[in-house]
Amino acid sequence: MPKPGAFVRIMRPVNCVMIGFAVIVGAALAGVNFSVTSWLLFLYGFLTGFFLTAGSMVVNDIVDRDLDTVNEPARPIPSGAVSVRQAQIFAGVLAFAGFAFAWISARATSWLCLIIAVFSWLVFAAYSLWGKRSGFFGNLLVSVCVIVPFVYGGFAVGRGFAGSSAIFVVIAFLSNTGREVTKGVVDVEGDKHKGVKTVAVHFGVHVAAVVAAMFYVSAVILSVLPFWFGLVSVWFVPFVLVTDVGLIVSSVWLLRDFSRKNARRIKNLVLVWFVFGLMAFLAGTIG
């Protein structure tokens, strides 16, 4: 019998919390007025993002189980901690929960909530079934899934998507694409064996490191625009500085050492910078 910890690991809870939090950030950027009702809407939005992401992470592990025998043999499925059948049932339960909360949000605010939730799931399905093996295009599909919560958040609280939020969406898209390319460096051996055409496989790990760094630096450059144009308060600055410095330093480290071990370290570090980035977006709505 699998241990509960294996089911937690297969969800990748850090990713789930970050996507759920991104929904809250999207709602805050839309300019919602806080009240008891809006906090409930925030909660429904967070849970939608959390559970749909959890379900998609499990589906990803199911589809990638052959690749993970080479790239990540300690993952729950290749290690035998969770069977494929158990993972399939678990993914179904998580996805059902996510769509249930999207339906609740749709009833409370706009049916676009459910439509956006279905759209994001279809994009992820496209990625899982064939996008991943396409390499860079698959990286872009993942980044689309990452930016959807920022759009969803506005609709979840009945405010829609604010045009001023577009710059935040672009920043998130660029930085996440850099992380996806970095992951290609980590997984290059397994991807090469299974014919996954990542930048690292197609052009080599050095080129992949350069491409990832370019995306990180592009996100850093754009991050000055929200404050420059008065879209955020001064509280945005300290948090985004941590993110920007972190991404620049990570880029330098990756360019100096694009080994699998270091790329894995950079990939994990970038998640930390993403947390500060989300905090910057949220803090910028204060004041």
Backbone as CSV, one residue per row, in Angstrom:
resi,resn,N_x,N_y,N_z,CA_x,CA_y,CA_z,C_x,C_y,C_z
1,MET,0.850,-1.194,0.000,0.000,0.000,0.000,0.888,1.247,0.000
2,PRO,0.590,2.240,-0.892,1.419,3.449,-0.951,1.246,4.293,0.302
3,LYS,2.310,4.951,0.702,2.246,5.847,1.850,1.599,7.165,1.436
4,PRO,0.881,7.825,2.377,0.256,9.114,2.051,1.261,10.124,1.498
5,GLY,2.497,10.060,1.989,3.519,10.993,1.520,3.774,10.876,0.032
6,ALA,3.593,9.684,-0.523,3.811,9.488,-1.956,2.758,10.239,-2.764
7,PHE,1.523,10.247,-2.257,0.459,10.977,-2.946,0.681,12.478,-2.850
8,VAL,1.227,12.924,-1.739,1.544,14.350,-1.592,2.652,14.730,-2.579
9,ARG,3.685,13.892,-2.671,4.808,14.199,-3.565,4.397,14.228,-5.022
10,ILE,3.506,13.326,-5.404,3.125,13.252,-6.806,2.304,14.469,-7.229
11,MET,1.707,15.161,-6.233,0.965,16.388,-6.512,1.875,17.583,-6.764
12,ARG,3.114,17.492,-6.282,4.027,18.651,-6.287,3.346,19.842,-5.596
13,PRO,3.134,19.732,-4.279,2.331,20.733,-3.556,2.849,22.160,-3.652
14,VAL,4.165,22.340,-3.772,4.697,23.702,-3.895,4.151,24.363,-5.162
15,ASN,4.157,23.624,-6.271,3.604,24.147,-7.521,2.128,24.476,-7.365
16,CYS,1.396,23.604,-6.673,-0.047,23.796,-6.498,-0.340,25.055,-5.701
17,VAL,0.407,25.260,-4.623,0.211,26.456,-3.796,0.556,27.712,-4.589
18,MET,1.622,27.655,-5.375,2.022,28.826,-6.151,0.970,29.201,-7.186
19,ILE,0.398,28.214,-7.861,-0.641,28.510,-8.852,-1.894,29.036,-8.161
20,GLY,-2.243,28.435,-7.018,-3.383,28.943,-6.263,-3.157,30.380,-5.824
21,PHE,-1.945,30.669,-5.382,-1.602,32.021,-4.958,-1.620,32.980,-6.145
22,ALA,-1.232,32.483,-7.329,-1.259,33.316,-8.536,-2.681,33.753,-8.859
23,VAL,-3.656,32.895,-8.580,-5.060,33.270,-8.769,-5.411,34.444,-7.852
24,ILE,-4.966,34.368,-6.602,-5.219,35.454,-5.651,-4.550,36.743,-6.124
25,VAL,-3.325,36.626,-6.626,-2.624,37.799,-7.150,-3.404,38.396,-8.323
26,GLY,-3.884,37.536,-9.212,-4.673,38.019,-10.351,-5.923,38.752,-9.898
27,ALA,-6.557,38.243,-8.838,-7.746,38.897,-8.296,-7.386,40.257,-7.707
28,ALA,-6.261,40.315,-6.981,-5.830,41.573,-6.378,-5.474,42.609,-7.446
29,LEU,-4.824,42.150,-8.514,-4.458,43.055,-9.604,-5.674,43.620,-10.312
30,ALA,-6.776,42.868,-10.261,-8.022,43.333,-10.888,-8.678,44.439,-10.081
31,GLY,-8.162,44.688,-8.871,-8.664,45.794,-8.066,-9.894,45.479,-7.258
32,VAL,-10.024,44.243,-6.795,-11.204,43.866,-6.021,-11.179,44.538,-4.653
33,ASN,-12.360,44.907,-4.171,-12.498,45.455,-2.830,-12.675,44.311,-1.846
34,PHE,-11.870,44.291,-0.781,-11.903,43.189,0.169,-13.153,43.251,1.031
35,SER,-13.774,42.085,1.182,-14.936,41.935,2.045,-15.064,40.460,2.376
36,VAL,-16.026,40.119,3.216,-16.246,38.708,3.542,-16.564,37.917,2.278
37,THR,-17.393,38.497,1.418,-17.768,37.817,0.176,-16.564,37.629,-0.735
38,SER,-15.754,38.675,-0.884,-14.604,38.564,-1.788,-13.580,37.561,-1.272
39,TRP,-13.435,37.454,0.051,-12.495,36.467,0.587,-12.954,35.053,0.263
40,LEU,-14.265,34.828,0.255,-14.765,33.519,-0.159,-14.437,33.265,-1.625
41,LEU,-14.593,34.291,-2.451,-14.278,34.154,-3.871,-12.784,33.900,-4.065
42,PHE,-11.965,34.570,-3.255,-10.517,34.321,-3.290,-10.233,32.851,-2.974
43,LEU,-10.909,32.340,-1.955,-10.693,30.954,-1.530,-11.098,29.985,-2.633
44,TYR,-12.266,30.218,-3.246,-12.708,29.343,-4.334,-11.701,29.372,-5.484
45,GLY,-11.189,30.564,-5.789,-10.210,30.690,-6.867,-8.917,29.963,-6.533
46,PHE,-8.456,30.140,-5.300,-7.231,29.454,-4.869,-7.393,27.944,-4.987
47,LEU,-8.505,27.413,-4.500,-8.727,25.963,-4.516,-8.877,25.436,-5.936
48,THR,-9.455,26.243,-6.818,-9.535,25.834,-8.230,-8.134,25.652,-8.802
49,GLY,-7.290,26.668,-8.613,-5.921,26.590,-9.116,-5.147,25.460,-8.470
50,PHE,-5.312,25.303,-7.157,-4.573,24.272,-6.421,-4.918,22.878,-6.937
51,PHE,-6.201,22.552,-6.992,-6.593,21.188,-7.335,-6.397,20.864,-8.820
52,LEU,-6.642,21.830,-9.704,-6.399,21.559,-11.124,-4.908,21.370,-11.391
53,THR,-4.080,22.153,-10.699,-2.636,21.973,-10.848,-2.203,20.621,-10.293
54,ALA,-2.746,20.248,-9.133,-2.413,18.954,-8.539,-2.783,17.820,-9.481
55,GLY,-3.972,17.898,-10.052,-4.395,16.857,-10.996,-3.492,16.798,-12.215
56,SER,-3.106,17.980,-12.721,-2.247,18.011,-13.903,-0.852,17.477,-13.592
57,MET,-0.364,17.720,-12.375,0.942,17.193,-11.989,0.934,15.663,-11.947
58,VAL,-0.170,15.102,-11.457,-0.284,13.636,-11.404,-0.358,13.069,-12.824
59,VAL,-1.163,13.721,-13.676,-1.250,13.277,-15.080,0.125,13.343,-15.728
60,ASN,0.859,14.402,-15.450,2.207,14.551,-16.011,3.104,13.383,-15.602
61,ASP,3.015,12.972,-14.337,3.829,11.844,-13.874,3.403,10.532,-14.514
62,ILE,2.109,10.404,-14.786,1.619,9.188,-15.457,2.185,9.119,-16.876
63,VAL,2.065,10.218,-17.601,2.537,10.263,-18.985,4.053,10.129,-19.061
64,ASP,4.755,10.711,-18.070,6.221,10.752,-18.093,6.878,9.580,-17.368
65,ARG,6.113,8.562,-17.013,6.683,7.500,-16.170,7.875,6.809,-16.825
66,ASP,7.868,6.671,-18.154,9.019,6.053,-18.821,10.241,6.979,-18.786
67,LEU,9.999,8.280,-19.035,11.096,9.246,-18.971,11.664,9.326,-17.557
68,ASP,10.773,9.253,-16.575,11.221,9.405,-15.191,12.038,8.217,-14.691
69,THR,11.924,7.084,-15.364,12.780,5.965,-14.964,14.252,6.299,-15.174
70,VAL,14.513,7.259,-16.090,15.882,7.710,-16.352,16.164,9.029,-15.628
71,ASN,15.228,10.011,-15.814,15.466,11.355,-15.276,15.215,11.471,-13.777
72,GLU,14.135,10.871,-13.301,13.730,11.013,-11.897,13.255,9.672,-11.344
73,PRO,14.148,8.692,-11.195,13.726,7.349,-10.762,13.116,7.309,-9.357
74,ALA,13.328,8.352,-8.569,12.772,8.380,-7.212,11.341,8.908,-7.175
75,ARG,10.809,9.365,-8.310,9.439,9.847,-8.334,8.489,8.717,-7.938
76,PRO,7.300,9.026,-7.419,6.396,8.000,-6.878,6.071,6.847,-7.818
77,ILE,5.814,7.136,-9.112,5.430,6.040,-10.018,6.615,5.160,-10.393
78,PRO,7.725,5.701,-10.914,8.843,4.806,-11.269,9.451,4.081,-10.074
79,SER,9.326,4.675,-8.888,9.870,4.015,-7.692,8.940,2.940,-7.152
80,GLY,7.716,2.895,-7.680,6.750,1.901,-7.230,5.935,2.313,-6.019
81,ALA,6.126,3.540,-5.540,5.380,4.005,-4.366,3.900,4.205,-4.676
82,VAL,3.598,4.553,-5.940,2.213,4.725,-6.396,2.077,4.001,-7.729
83,SER,1.035,3.189,-7.869,0.819,2.483,-9.134,0.171,3.422,-10.142
84,VAL,0.250,3.055,-11.414,-0.354,3.873,-12.464,-1.859,3.981,-12.248
85,ARG,-2.496,2.879,-11.892,-3.940,2.884,-11.665,-4.311,3.800,-10.502
86,GLN,-3.562,3.733,-9.434,-3.819,4.607,-8.283,-3.630,6.070,-8.666
87,ALA,-2.608,6.337,-9.462,-2.351,7.708,-9.905,-3.492,8.209,-10.792
88,GLN,-4.027,7.345,-11.652,-5.133,7.736,-12.527,-6.375,8.114,-11.720
89,ILE,-6.688,7.309,-10.723,-7.845,7.599,-9.872,-7.624,8.900,-9.101
90,PHE,-6.432,9.058,-8.572,-6.100,10.253,-7.795,-6.194,11.502,-8.663
91,ALA,-5.689,11.428,-9.899,-5.758,12.566,-10.819,-7.209,12.932,-11.105
92,GLY,-8.057,11.918,-11.280,-9.471,12.164,-11.535,-10.153,12.868,-10.376
93,VAL,-9.845,12.431,-9.160,-10.427,13.048,-7.965,-9.992,14.508,-7.845
94,LEU,-8.703,14.761,-8.054,-8.177,16.122,-7.945,-8.771,17.037,-9.018
95,ALA,-8.846,16.540,-10.241,-9.417,17.346,-11.324,-10.895,17.644,-11.051
96,PHE,-11.626,16.643,-10.557,-13.039,16.851,-10.224,-13.184,17.954,-9.184
97,ALA,-12.327,17.935,-8.162,-12.377,18.963,-7.121,-12.094,20.344,-7.713
98,GLY,-11.094,20.422,-8.605,-10.765,21.697,-9.224,-11.912,22.257,-10.041
99,PHE,-12.532,21.401,-10.861,-13.648,21.861,-11.679,-14.877,22.179,-10.829
100,ALA,-15.040,21.482,-9.710,-16.151,21.781,-8.801,-16.025,23.200,-8.249
101,PHE,-14.812,23.574,-7.836,-14.626,24.929,-7.321,-14.719,25.970,-8.447
102,ALA,-14.305,25.607,-9.659,-14.467,26.516,-10.799,-15.952,26.735,-11.068
103,TRP,-16.745,25.681,-10.926,-18.194,25.784,-11.119,-18.818,26.674,-10.047
104,ILE,-18.349,26.539,-8.805,-18.844,27.395,-7.721,-18.517,28.860,-8.030
105,SER,-17.290,29.107,-8.486,-16.905,30.471,-8.855,-17.761,30.982,-10.008
106,ALA,-18.025,30.112,-10.977,-18.835,30.499,-12.132,-20.247,30.880,-11.708
107,ARG,-20.813,30.118,-10.785,-22.152,30.432,-10.280,-22.168,31.772,-9.544
108,ALA,-21.065,32.066,-8.853,-21.017,33.278,-8.028,-20.686,34.531,-8.837
109,THR,-19.902,34.375,-9.898,-19.450,35.561,-10.637,-19.722,35.470,-12.137
110,SER,-18.920,34.676,-12.836,-19.031,34.615,-14.292,-18.766,33.194,-14.783
111,TRP,-19.529,32.777,-15.778,-19.324,31.436,-16.336,-18.001,31.324,-17.074
112,LEU,-17.362,32.476,-17.301,-16.029,32.435,-17.898,-15.034,31.721,-16.989
113,CYS,-15.320,31.682,-15.686,-14.440,30.956,-14.765,-14.343,29.493,-15.180
114,LEU,-15.479,28.886,-15.441,-15.485,27.477,-15.829,-14.853,27.298,-17.206
115,ILE,-15.129,28.227,-18.109,-14.565,28.144,-19.459,-13.038,28.253,-19.405
116,ILE,-12.530,29.182,-18.601,-11.076,29.345,-18.477,-10.448,28.116,-17.844
117,ALA,-11.124,27.543,-16.845,-10.613,26.337,-16.191,-10.520,25.185,-17.187
118,VAL,-11.553,25.025,-18.004,-11.549,23.964,-19.027,-10.452,24.230,-20.046
119,PHE,-10.303,25.495,-20.447,-9.258,25.855,-21.417,-7.878,25.484,-20.887
120,SER,-7.615,25.833,-19.624,-6.289,25.548,-19.061,-6.040,24.048,-18.995
121,TRP,-7.086,23.286,-18.682,-6.936,21.821,-18.626,-6.661,21.249,-20.010
122,LEU,-7.320,21.799,-21.032,-7.106,21.321,-22.399,-5.692,21.652,-22.877
123,VAL,-5.201,22.836,-22.494,-3.822,23.200,-22.860,-2.849,22.233,-22.218
124,PHE,-3.092,21.926,-20.944,-2.196,20.988,-20.278,-2.287,19.599,-20.901
125,ALA,-3.508,19.186,-21.267,-3.673,17.879,-21.903,-2.889,17.828,-23.207
126,ALA,-2.942,18.932,-23.968,-2.178,18.998,-25.219,-0.690,18.877,-24.947
127,TYR,-0.244,19.520,-23.882,1.163,19.423,-23.508,1.535,17.989,-23.136
128,SER,0.716,17.354,-22.311,1.020,16.006,-21.822,1.035,14.986,-22.943
129,LEU,0.076,15.096,-23.874,-0.075,14.087,-24.912,0.963,14.210,-26.026
130,TRP,1.288,15.437,-26.420,2.267,15.572,-27.507,3.169,16.798,-27.398
131,GLY,2.731,17.795,-26.639,3.509,19.024,-26.567,4.866,18.838,-25.927
132,LYS,4.943,18.000,-24.888,6.210,17.798,-24.184,7.292,17.295,-25.124
133,ARG,6.924,16.368,-25.998,7.919,15.788,-26.906,8.311,16.742,-28.018
134,SER,7.548,17.835,-28.164,7.904,18.816,-29.195,9.016,19.746,-28.725
135,GLY,9.347,19.685,-27.428,10.453,20.477,-26.916,10.059,21.892,-26.548
136,PHE,10.607,22.860,-27.263,10.413,24.265,-26.891,8.947,24.674,-26.950
137,PHE,8.214,24.172,-27.929,6.787,24.501,-28.011,6.064,23.994,-26.767
138,GLY,6.490,22.843,-26.270,5.927,22.325,-25.031,6.234,23.232,-23.858
139,ASN,7.444,23.814,-23.839,7.798,24.781,-22.797,6.829,25.961,-22.811
140,LEU,6.475,26.414,-24.008,5.559,27.546,-24.137,4.157,27.182,-23.648
141,LEU,3.736,25.941,-23.909,2.425,25.506,-23.431,2.358,25.508,-21.912
142,VAL,3.440,25.069,-21.275,3.479,25.096,-19.806,3.374,26.531,-19.310
143,SER,4.064,27.437,-19.962,4.027,28.838,-19.546,2.638,29.444,-19.739
144,VAL,1.922,28.995,-20.755,0.533,29.435,-20.927,-0.294,29.009,-19.718
145,CYS,-0.104,27.759,-19.292,-0.823,27.267,-18.108,-0.476,28.082,-16.867
146,VAL,0.761,28.539,-16.785,1.211,29.301,-15.617,0.584,30.694,-15.578
147,ILE,0.360,31.313,-16.734,-0.187,32.670,-16.736,-1.710,32.699,-16.642
148,VAL,-2.371,31.572,-16.954,-3.831,31.536,-16.891,-4.375,31.940,-15.515
149,PRO,-3.764,31.495,-14.395,-4.290,31.896,-13.084,-4.389,33.402,-12.878
150,PHE,-3.456,34.170,-13.443,-3.520,35.624,-13.304,-4.767,36.181,-13.995
151,VAL,-5.130,35.570,-15.117,-6.342,35.971,-15.831,-7.579,35.480,-15.082
152,TYR,-7.526,34.230,-14.654,-8.655,33.608,-13.957,-9.020,34.380,-12.691
153,GLY,-8.004,34.861,-11.960,-8.254,35.532,-10.690,-9.208,36.703,-10.811
154,GLY,-9.054,37.501,-11.854,-9.932,38.649,-12.039,-11.378,38.238,-12.241
155,PHE,-11.585,37.186,-13.034,-12.950,36.714,-13.270,-13.528,36.022,-12.045
156,ALA,-12.662,35.380,-11.253,-13.126,34.661,-10.063,-13.736,35.601,-9.031
157,VAL,-13.314,36.862,-9.040,-13.880,37.830,-8.098,-14.822,38.815,-8.795
158,GLY,-15.206,38.484,-10.030,-16.206,39.273,-10.735,-15.718,40.577,-11.325
159,ARG,-14.404,40.729,-11.533,-13.869,41.984,-12.064,-13.328,41.857,-13.487
160,GLY,-13.147,40.654,-13.973,-12.595,40.482,-15.307,-11.093,40.712,-15.328
161,PHE,-10.526,40.739,-16.539,-9.084,40.900,-16.683,-8.759,42.362,-16.921
162,ALA,-7.945,42.929,-16.029,-7.545,44.331,-16.165,-6.395,44.439,-17.158
163,GLY,-6.500,45.386,-18.082,-5.453,45.578,-19.079,-4.103,45.862,-18.458
164,SER,-4.115,46.536,-17.296,-2.858,46.862,-16.621,-2.142,45.617,-16.105
165,SER,-2.861,44.496,-16.036,-2.260,43.249,-15.553,-1.443,42.547,-16.628
166,ALA,-1.561,43.019,-17.876,-0.911,42.332,-18.991,0.596,42.225,-18.806
167,ILE,1.225,43.282,-18.283,2.676,43.273,-18.108,3.089,42.191,-17.114
168,PHE,2.272,41.973,-16.077,2.586,40.935,-15.099,2.493,39.545,-15.749
169,VAL,1.520,39.397,-16.628,1.345,38.126,-17.335,2.561,37.839,-18.214
170,VAL,3.048,38.855,-18.905,4.213,38.676,-19.785,5.451,38.328,-18.967
171,ILE,5.636,39.005,-17.833,6.788,38.723,-16.970,6.753,37.274,-16.495
172,ALA,5.573,36.828,-16.047,5.429,35.449,-15.575,5.696,34.462,-16.705
173,PHE,5.224,34.787,-17.914,5.422,33.906,-19.069,6.904,33.755,-19.389
174,LEU,7.614,34.859,-19.438,9.033,34.820,-19.793,9.857,34.076,-18.750
175,SER,9.644,34.401,-17.485,10.458,33.770,-16.436,10.183,32.274,-16.346
176,ASN,8.922,31.874,-16.511,8.627,30.437,-16.439,9.185,29.695,-17.643
177,THR,9.171,30.332,-18.806,9.759,29.684,-19.989,11.247,29.444,-19.766
178,GLY,11.918,30.405,-19.120,13.326,30.199,-18.778,13.514,28.989,-17.882
179,ARG,12.614,28.833,-16.920,12.731,27.680,-16.013,12.469,26.370,-16.757
180,GLU,11.538,26.373,-17.687,11.255,25.162,-18.454,12.457,24.757,-19.308
181,VAL,13.126,25.738,-19.892,14.327,25.439,-20.684,15.425,24.902,-19.765
182,THR,15.520,25.463,-18.559,16.491,24.966,-17.581,16.202,23.517,-17.217
183,LYS,14.936,23.181,-17.052,14.556,21.798,-16.753,14.994,20.859,-17.870
184,GLY,15.017,21.373,-19.099,15.491,20.555,-20.216,16.949,20.169,-20.067
185,VAL,17.741,21.037,-19.436,19.142,20.717,-19.169,19.225,19.595,-18.138
186,VAL,18.368,19.667,-17.114,18.340,18.638,-16.073,17.971,17.283,-16.662
187,ASP,17.001,17.277,-17.569,16.439,16.021,-18.082,17.026,15.601,-19.424
188,VAL,18.145,16.168,-19.813,18.641,15.988,-21.171,18.895,14.527,-21.526
189,GLU,19.420,13.730,-20.603,19.745,12.342,-20.933,18.483,11.522,-21.217
190,GLY,17.513,11.619,-20.321,16.269,10.883,-20.536,15.510,11.384,-21.737
191,ASP,15.491,12.715,-21.942,14.796,13.293,-23.085,15.431,12.857,-24.400
192,LYS,16.756,12.799,-24.407,17.474,12.377,-25.611,17.137,10.927,-25.941
193,HIS,17.071,10.114,-24.902,16.781,8.686,-25.071,15.368,8.468,-25.613
194,LYS,14.419,9.324,-25.190,13.016,9.155,-25.591,12.617,10.055,-26.753
195,GLY,13.560,10.771,-27.324,13.267,11.588,-28.503,12.516,12.872,-28.215
196,VAL,12.648,13.410,-26.987,12.012,14.685,-26.644,12.918,15.811,-27.148
197,LYS,12.398,16.653,-28.013,13.226,17.630,-28.717,13.324,18.956,-27.964
198,THR,13.900,18.936,-26.775,14.095,20.165,-26.019,15.239,20.968,-26.620
199,VAL,15.383,22.198,-26.171,16.504,23.030,-26.632,17.824,22.359,-26.266
200,ALA,17.876,21.759,-25.074,19.110,21.098,-24.633,19.454,19.898,-25.506
201,VAL,18.454,19.155,-25.925,18.684,17.978,-26.772,19.048,18.402,-28.182
202,HIS,18.313,19.378,-28.698,18.471,19.774,-30.103,19.732,20.601,-30.350
203,PHE,20.060,21.502,-29.419,21.180,22.422,-29.645,22.321,22.270,-28.646
204,GLY,22.112,21.472,-27.600,23.141,21.282,-26.590,22.836,22.065,-25.319
205,VAL,23.411,21.612,-24.215,23.103,22.207,-22.922,23.641,23.638,-22.795
206,HIS,24.743,23.937,-23.485,25.283,25.296,-23.407,24.312,26.292,-24.021
207,VAL,23.812,25.970,-25.203,22.838,26.850,-25.858,21.578,26.963,-25.012
208,ALA,21.137,25.854,-24.431,19.949,25.877,-23.573,20.155,26.811,-22.390
209,ALA,21.347,26.785,-21.806,21.651,27.674,-20.685,21.568,29.136,-21.119
210,VAL,22.077,29.434,-22.307,22.022,30.802,-22.829,20.573,31.223,-23.060
211,VAL,19.778,30.337,-23.665,18.373,30.653,-23.938,17.606,30.889,-22.636
212,ALA,17.819,30.021,-21.645,17.151,30.181,-20.346,17.526,31.524,-19.723
213,ALA,18.820,31.868,-19.754,19.284,33.131,-19.182,18.653,34.323,-19.891
214,MET,18.482,34.210,-21.211,17.862,35.300,-21.973,16.426,35.531,-21.519
215,PHE,15.707,34.465,-21.266,14.323,34.612,-20.788,14.295,35.217,-19.389
216,TYR,15.193,34.760,-18.510,15.243,35.319,-17.160,15.538,36.814,-17.196
217,VAL,16.544,37.193,-17.959,16.947,38.600,-18.028,15.851,39.450,-18.670
218,SER,15.163,38.914,-19.666,14.047,39.645,-20.285,12.957,39.948,-19.264
219,ALA,12.667,38.961,-18.418,11.669,39.169,-17.366,12.131,40.241,-16.390
220,VAL,13.421,40.229,-16.053,13.976,41.235,-15.138,13.838,42.634,-15.737
221,ILE,14.167,42.771,-17.017,14.078,44.085,-17.675,12.645,44.613,-17.641
222,LEU,11.686,43.750,-17.944,10.278,44.176,-17.958,9.743,44.473,-16.564
223,SER,10.386,43.914,-15.542,9.869,44.077,-14.178,9.941,45.516,-13.678
224,VAL,10.724,46.368,-14.341,10.797,47.774,-13.914,9.586,48.569,-14.409
225,LEU,8.881,48.053,-15.414,7.804,48.814,-16.043,6.599,49.057,-15.132
226,PRO,6.137,48.059,-14.353,4.962,48.330,-13.511,5.147,49.530,-12.581
227,PHE,6.300,49.637,-11.942,6.547,50.776,-11.051,6.784,52.048,-11.861
228,TRP,7.479,51.928,-12.975,7.780,53.078,-13.831,6.497,53.760,-14.313
229,PHE,5.498,52.956,-14.669,4.231,53.493,-15.181,3.185,53.702,-14.079
230,GLY,3.575,53.534,-12.839,2.670,53.796,-11.737,1.567,52.774,-11.561
231,LEU,1.804,51.542,-12.009,0.788,50.504,-11.893,0.792,49.846,-10.521
232,VAL,1.868,50.048,-9.766,2.008,49.424,-8.449,2.519,50.453,-7.456
233,SER,2.387,50.130,-6.187,2.893,51.008,-5.135,4.372,50.715,-4.879
234,VAL,4.962,51.501,-3.989,6.377,51.344,-3.667,6.653,50.003,-2.993
235,TRP,5.618,49.364,-2.433,5.801,48.061,-1.774,6.183,46.969,-2.769
236,PHE,5.977,47.237,-4.031,6.375,46.293,-5.081,7.893,46.144,-5.157
237,VAL,8.594,47.246,-4.886,10.031,47.333,-5.154,10.891,46.343,-4.376
238,PRO,10.793,46.266,-3.035,11.721,45.367,-2.319,11.574,43.905,-2.716
239,PHE,10.343,43.475,-2.947,10.136,42.076,-3.309,10.633,41.783,-4.728
240,VAL,10.373,42.704,-5.651,10.801,42.457,-7.026,12.320,42.553,-7.139
241,LEU,12.962,43.342,-6.271,14.415,43.404,-6.283,15.028,42.050,-5.929
242,VAL,14.427,41.382,-4.933,14.913,40.042,-4.573,14.764,39.102,-5.763
243,THR,13.602,39.170,-6.414,13.370,38.318,-7.590,14.369,38.611,-8.697
244,ASP,14.551,39.892,-9.007,15.431,40.271,-10.110,16.885,39.883,-9.846
245,VAL,17.356,40.186,-8.643,18.737,39.816,-8.298,18.895,38.297,-8.337
246,GLY,17.877,37.590,-7.816,17.931,36.128,-7.822,17.994,35.560,-9.228
247,LEU,17.181,36.104,-10.138,17.175,35.615,-11.520,18.480,35.940,-12.239
248,ILE,19.024,37.112,-11.977,20.297,37.478,-12.622,21.428,36.592,-12.113
249,VAL,21.505,36.423,-10.800,22.549,35.569,-10.225,22.390,34.135,-10.712
250,SER,21.150,33.645,-10.764,20.905,32.288,-11.250,21.341,32.138,-12.700
251,SER,21.112,33.180,-13.497,21.522,33.142,-14.907,23.043,33.039,-15.023
252,VAL,23.742,33.824,-14.210,25.211,33.791,-14.237,25.718,32.413,-13.821
253,TRP,25.151,31.862,-12.753,25.558,30.529,-12.289,25.308,29.470,-13.351
254,LEU,24.164,29.582,-14.029,23.831,28.597,-15.052,24.767,28.694,-16.244
255,LEU,25.127,29.915,-16.633,26.030,30.096,-17.767,27.448,29.628,-17.447
256,ARG,27.836,29.737,-16.174,29.167,29.286,-15.770,29.241,27.775,-15.629
257,ASP,28.128,27.184,-15.218,28.114,25.734,-14.984,26.765,25.181,-15.404
258,PHE,26.696,24.617,-16.620,25.428,24.090,-17.121,25.370,22.572,-16.996
259,SER,25.995,22.063,-15.927,25.901,20.632,-15.638,24.493,20.300,-15.153
260,ARG,24.157,19.027,-15.216,22.832,18.581,-14.776,22.593,18.926,-13.312
261,LYS,23.611,18.712,-12.483,23.479,18.968,-11.049,23.221,20.442,-10.773
262,ASN,23.965,21.309,-11.434,23.786,22.737,-11.193,22.474,23.239,-11.775
263,ALA,22.086,22.719,-12.945,20.812,23.125,-13.556,19.639,22.754,-12.650
264,ARG,19.736,21.600,-12.000,18.684,21.205,-11.058,18.613,22.206,-9.893
265,ARG,19.785,22.602,-9.406,19.827,23.571,-8.309,19.213,24.902,-8.748
266,ILE,19.550,25.347,-9.947,19.004,26.598,-10.469,17.495,26.484,-10.644
267,LYS,17.036,25.359,-11.170,15.596,25.148,-11.372,14.842,25.293,-10.057
268,ASN,15.381,24.737,-8.995,14.735,24.819,-7.687,14.828,26.230,-7.104
269,LEU,15.970,26.877,-7.298,16.140,28.242,-6.809,15.159,29.200,-7.480
270,VAL,14.938,29.001,-8.765,14.047,29.902,-9.503,12.636,29.864,-8.925
271,LEU,12.222,28.712,-8.415,10.916,28.641,-7.753,10.861,29.593,-6.564
272,VAL,11.956,29.704,-5.844,12.015,30.640,-4.707,11.860,32.071,-5.208
273,TRP,12.548,32.413,-6.311,12.429,33.766,-6.858,11.013,34.022,-7.344
274,PHE,10.349,32.974,-7.845,8.954,33.126,-8.274,8.059,33.498,-7.099
275,VAL,8.324,32.910,-5.941,7.532,33.221,-4.747,7.653,34.708,-4.416
276,PHE,8.882,35.216,-4.454,9.082,36.645,-4.192,8.426,37.497,-5.279
277,GLY,8.440,36.991,-6.509,7.777,37.711,-7.592,6.280,37.820,-7.360
278,LEU,5.660,36.734,-6.934,4.228,36.759,-6.624,3.943,37.716,-5.479
279,MET,4.819,37.694,-4.477,4.657,38.611,-3.345,4.797,40.066,-3.810
280,ALA,5.680,40.299,-4.777,5.854,41.652,-5.315,4.576,42.119,-5.997
281,PHE,3.995,41.243,-6.823,2.752,41.604,-7.519,1.653,41.942,-6.511
282,LEU,1.545,41.102,-5.466,0.499,41.307,-4.463,0.770,42.555,-3.629
283,ALA,2.019,42.725,-3.183,2.365,43.898,-2.370,2.167,45.189,-3.148
284,GLY,2.360,45.105,-4.458,2.211,46.300,-5.285,0.799,46.831,-5.346
285,THR,-0.178,46.009,-4.967,-1.580,46.465,-4.967,-1.925,47.206,-3.683
286,ILE,-1.004,47.225,-2.703,-1.252,47.880,-1.416,-0.813,49.341,-1.490
287,GLY,-1.622,50.201,-0.982,-1.239,51.615,-0.919,-1.737,52.431,-2.079
